[in-house]
Structures are given as C-alpha cells and as structure tokens.
Amino acid sequence: MLKKTHWMLTLLTALMLAVAPLQAKEANGPAPDFTLKSRDGGNVKLSELAGNVVMVNFWASWCAPCRVEMPKLNQLYNKYKDLGFVLLGVNVEEQQKPPLNFLQKRPVDFPILWDNRNEVSKKYKVIAMPTTVLVDRSGNIRYIHQGYKEGDEKKYRKIIKKLLRE
C-alpha cells in the first residue's frame, strides 16, 4: 500500500507540475498556526516564532526538485539565521524512514518537522512539491512559491532580505 501511495503521489505531482506552470505569488493574510513534531522529538509551534521571518518549505523525499533545492535552502538558512530568519522543512510523507534516508545523503541544519497526516499541508493548500511559504515577523503570509527550478533561491534571498529589513 505504501509503495502504491508513493507512486501515485509522485505521478500526481508530476502531472500537476506539467499541466500548471510553477507559481510564485505575493500573498497577504495570517499564516495558519500549527504545531508539529520535529526530527529531534520536540514540538515546533509556528506562532511561537513570531518576531522572526519564517520560511516553511513543504517537501518529500520522492520529490526530484526537493533534492536540488534542499542544499540551497540550507545555505540560505545558515546565511540569515542569526538575523531573525527561521526555516522549517515540513515533510509530508506518512513514514519517516524515507525522509530520514534522504537527509542522511543531504544533511541540513534547519529543523525538519513531520506532517505525516498532511494536516498542515492541507491548511496551506499545498498542491505541488516543493511548496515554499514566507511568513513575516507579524505572522502574515507574504509569499507562496510552488515547485522549484534552478535560480529560485535567488528570489527567496531577495524576499528574505526585504522581510528582515521590515
């Protein structure tokens, strides 16, 4: 069942990305709050990060663009974390073993959270992998980006710098 679900999700994501162009858009409105278990066993609650610029990146180990994007996100995190920037990698898979194997090959320094029932990804209306959401210091969604292609991290950097200055 798990292999079939994995295969179907991979196919669905590929079809969605082929049919709909990748989207990046500005947004404005409160970010839905959530609490998720982290890889280290603790809980992370979005509302407790108020005062920081927060990037929420929804990803999966079967997602080819996620493999390329993950090390670039880690570079952004390490560059801006001391300035009030937090990056949360939200994995959407039912089982933790595949993403943990993924992270052994592509280690990251930012928190990895488990959304294994897809409750948070539903709140954020995630329809493509990866999906990246930037939340300002006041807890409002300011930017949503679906998918990833080479160079998108430059857009992220520009928006992060803008939000950090506000």
Sequence and secondary structure as in RCSB ss.txt:
>XXXX:A:sequence
MLKKTHWMLTLLTALMLAVAPLQAKEANGPAPDFTLKSRDGGNVKLSELAGNVVMVNFWASWCAPCRVEMPKLNQ
LYNKYKDLGFVLLGVNVEEQQKPPLNFLQKRPVDFPILWDNRNEVSKKYKVIAMPTTVLVDRSGNIRYIHQGYKE
GDEKKYRKIIKKLLRE
>XXXX:A:secstr
 HHHHHHHHHHHHHHHHHHS   EEEEEEE    EEEETTS EEEGGGGTTSEEEEEEE TT HHHHHHHHHHHH
HHHHHGGGTEEEEEEE  S SHHHHHHHHHS  SS EEE TT HHHHHTT  SSSEEEEE TTSEEEEEEES  T
THHHHHHHHHHHHHH 
